[in-house]
Amino acid sequence: MDDRVEEIQERIERRIGGIGKGKYSRILRMAKKPDRDEYIKVVLITGAGIILLGLLGFFIYLLMTVYFPIP
C-alpha cells in the first residue's frame, strides 16, 4: 500500500513540477501580482457588474409577478 501511495504522490509532483515548463510558461512569466489600485478597480467593476445583473433579475421577477401574474 505504501508503494502505491508513493507512486501516486510522485505522479502528482511530476505534473505540478512541469507547470512552468510547458505551453503556459510564457503566461506565468508575464503574470504579476496586481498593485492595490489595480485590485480595487477590478473589485469595484466586478461588484458593479454583479449588482447590475442582480437588479436586472429582480426587475424581471417583479415584472413577471406583479404585472404579468400567472393565474
Contacts in CASP RR format, 6 or more apart in sequence:
PFRMAT RR
TARGET T0000
AUTHOR 0000-0000-0000
METHOD contacts of the structure
MODEL  1
MDDRVEEIQERIERRIGGIGKGKYSRILRMAKKPDRDEYIKVVLITGAGI
ILLGLLGFFIYLLMTVYFPIP
19 28 0 8 1.000
20 28 0 8 1.000
34 42 0 8 1.000
END
